[in-house]
């Protein structure tokens, strides 16, 4: 069982992924982990720590061309993309929960939490990383996975550090001019504008970690090729050069953030 005291971790902002210890990431779709935590995972692995990734679904609805990419075909491709993406940051341990994309909220909450508890107990993480209650983008799958991970931590690793991915003021400022072209945020009030003073962890990625993150993102080609083509690598690097997290112990659930979206963003 992990021994990290969650109260003590809120008193300073972590800036080095090496301080995360054993990491368990819990995400909804392939590429969530790459955008939000690839640098953190790579840095933890470089420090010799175990990193395990959990993905609820294969994101088989994540296309605007379902005739070309029917769910079964896209799921097979995204499974391979995810494997390559994780390899780029040194992660070899992965668990797929097997949920159908877009249906997380319809799943049995106790069943999925119990499934996660088994993984948490086997990994004994020092740090669990996932979405916050807002789901970062407001996607219902993201919000539901956040709730599963939070419950599993409470039951199976209450002393583990639980970090929720968030968006900083810097990110919002850089991204705002492109909002109309990439309107991925599905609720009013998103993206969150989290001040630096509220962060439990902020990793400003050096060139080496950022290079690996870009490789991990490019590996998720079915989802990221259009982004790179539209805005260019330099802008993608700037947008995703910081990975920011708040402590779950400092976050109250805001029901205004909870949406009802079912289709993968």
N, C-alpha and C positions, 0 to 999 in steps of 0.2 A: 504494500500500500504506500502511496506517495506520502511524504512527510512535510511538504511545503505548507506553511500557514497562510491562507488566503488573505488574512487581515494584514499581515506584515508586508505583503507584496504590493499593497495599494499606497504605501508611504513614499515610494520613489518610482520614477519612470525607468523601466528597463530600456537600454539602448544597444545591448549586445545579445544576439540570439543564443550565444553560448550559455547565458544565464537561465535559459528556459528549461534546461534539464531534458528529461524524456518528454517528448511531445506527442500528443494525440490530436490530430485534426479531424473534425467532423463536418462534412459538407454535403450539399444537396446534389450537385451535378459536377461532372468533369469540367474543369477549368476554374471552378470557384476557388480551389486551393491555390491554383497558379496565380490568379490575379491578386488574391488577398494575403497569401502567406508563403509564396515560393522562396522569397529571400530568407524568411525566418526559418523555414525548413532546411534550406541549404546551409545556413549559418550554424544551426544546431547540429546538423550532421558533420560539418567540418570540425566541430568541437568534440566529436566522438559520441554524441548522444543518439539514442534510439528515436526515430521518428516514424510514426504509424499514421496512415491516412485512411479515413472511412468516407465512403461516398454512398449516398442513399440511392441514387438513380443513375442511369447511364445517359440521361439528357436526350432521350430519343425523340423528343418533340422539338428540339432546339434547331429548327430550320424554318426558313420562309419559303422553301421549295419542297413540300412533302411529296410531290409526285416523283421527284428525282431521289429524294431521301426518305423513303418510308421508314417507319420506326425501327423495324428489325435491322435494316441495313445501316441506318445511322448509329444505332446502339453498338453494332459490331465495330464500326469505325471509331467511335468515341472510346470504346474500351481500349483499343490499340493506342489511340492518341494519349489517353490518360497514362498508360504504362510508360510510354516514351517521355511524357512530360515529367512524371515523377522521377524517372531515371536521371533526367537532367539535373535534378537537385539532390540526387543521392538517396532517394527514398525507394525502398524495395518491399516494404510491408504495406499491404493494402487490403482493405475489407470492403466488399460491395454488399449493401443491405438488400438489394434486389427489389426495390420499390419501383413501380411504374412512374415515369416522369409526369409531374403535374398532379399526382394524387397523394402526396405525403399527408395532407390534412385529413384524408379519408381513411388512413390507416388506423389500426388499433393503437392508441397511445401507449397503453401498458405493454403491449407486445413489442413494439419498437424500442421502448425504453429498456425493457429486459434484454433485448438483443444487444443494445449498446452497453448495458451494464456488464455483460459477459466480456466484451472487448475491453472495457475500461479495467476490469479486474485482472484480466490477463496482461495488460500492458503496464498497469500501475504508473500512470503518467504523473510527472511533476506539473505539467502544463497541458491544459486542454484548450484548443483554439477552435472557434466556430463563429457563426453569425451572432449578432445581437438580436433582441426581440424584433427590431425593425427589419431584419433580413438583409440589411445593407441597401438592397434595391426595392424592398417592399414585396418581393416575390413570396407567395404563400409557402412554397416548398422550403425556401430559406428560413422563413419564420418558424415553420414547424420543426425543422431540423434543429434550430436553436433551442426550442423547447425540449426536444428529446435529449439533446446533449446536456442541457442544464439539469434536467431531472436525473439523468444517469450519473452525472457528477455528484449530485446531492446524495444519491443512494450508495454509490460505489467508491467515490474518491472525494469525500467532502473537504479534505485538506489540500487537494490539488488546486493549483492556480487555474481559474477559468477566465479566459480572455475572449472578448467579443470584438471582431473586426469592425472598424469604423472608418469614417472618412474625415479628413482634416480640413481646416479652413484653406490651407494651401491647395489641396486637391480640388475643392469646390471652385476656387477662383480660376484654376487652370482649365477645368473641364467646362465651366459655364458657357463659354462661347460656342461650344459644340453640342449643347444640350438638344437642340432641335434635330441634329443629325443622328445623335445617339441617345435617344430618350429612353434609357433603360430603367429609370426610377419610377416606380409605379404608385407612389402615394405622395400626397401633399406633405411638404416638410422634409422630403428626401432629395438629395443626399444630406445626411447629417453634417453639420458644421461643428465638429468637435474641437474645442480649443486645446492647445498643447498642455495646458495645466490640468486637463481632465484625463490625460492618457496614462494608462498603466504601463504601456510599452510602445515605443516608437523606434522603428528600425529604418534609418536612412541608409539605403543600400550603397555600398561602395561599387566601383566599376565591375569587380569580379563577380559579386553576388548578383548585380543587375544584369550582367551578361548572361548568367545562368538562368535568371528569371525570364529573360527574353527568349532564350532557347525553349524553356518550358512552355511559354505562351505560344510560340510558333508551332510547337509540337501539337497543340490543340487547333490544328489548321481549319477544321470544319467550322470553328467558332471565331477564330481570330484573323484569318486571312483578310477578310473585308476591312477589319479595323486597321490593320497595318497598311493596307493599300490606300485607305481613305485619308489617314492622318500622318502616316510616315513613322518610321521607327523612332526618330528623335522625340516626337511628341509622346509616343507610347512610353518611352523610357522616362520622360519627365512626369507623366501622369502617375506611373506606378513605381516610382523610385523610393517611395516611403510606404511602409506597412505599419499601420497604426491600430492600437487595440485599447479598449477600456476594460477595467476589471468588472466582471459580472457582479461582484459584491457591492459595487458602487452604482449599479444600474437598476432602476425600477422599471417595471413593464409599463409602457405607455400604450394604452389600448387604441389611441388615435392612429398609431402606426400600423395597426394590423389590417391587412387588406384581404381580399377574397379572390385573388388571381389564381388561376389553375394552369394556364399555359406557360411553358418554360420561356423565360426571357432570353 
